[in-house]
Amino acid sequence: IEASVFPFPTKKIDGIQSGIGFSFGVSHSLGSQVSFDDGQEVGEYVINQTAWNAGIHYRAAFGGSLAIQGSVGYGHDGYVLEDAPMTFEVPDTSYSYLSAGGHLDLSITERATVGFGAKYLYMLGTGDLSSVDWYGPGGSGGWHLDGNFSVPLPSNMFVKGELSYTRIKTTFDGVGTITEAEAVSEAVDSTVSANVKVGISF
């Protein structure tokens, strides 16, 4: 679920988001699982995924055909493995971050658009991943790239599709239990996601 508001548009009657804006989004997984073979049996374990983000934006529209947006924000992505055995050496992670980036939207008809964006993620925390009982502390950073389209529907509704790629890399300091035992130097989480949303603008 996502919402955004631009309460002080630079043009008040053109129906295009502009000026200073605010956004908030929240998501939760349904039926997400992972399989693991411990050498004796194959188990199915639930991945409880939750995420939320909030941002401040400034969007400048140029002639109705081009809009450029800059944003800063805070986000949190959590992944909890339910009842996974210790032999499955994947800790619960809880990424919290500050983000900064930009987005470009191009109008292909009066209300239909395509867009592209990028954000840098400055990591504030990684959850159990940085625990000394797992891989230990280290430095983390990430990127988020996305492409999207928006198509108008009747009654001010719209459908929006998005394809995104997120990559978070952590380089360990070498003092974690698994890091020392297995000489692990870094970890990379990469996610490709696609979604379709239906919304309303007013």
Disulfide bonds with the S-S distance in Angstrom:
none
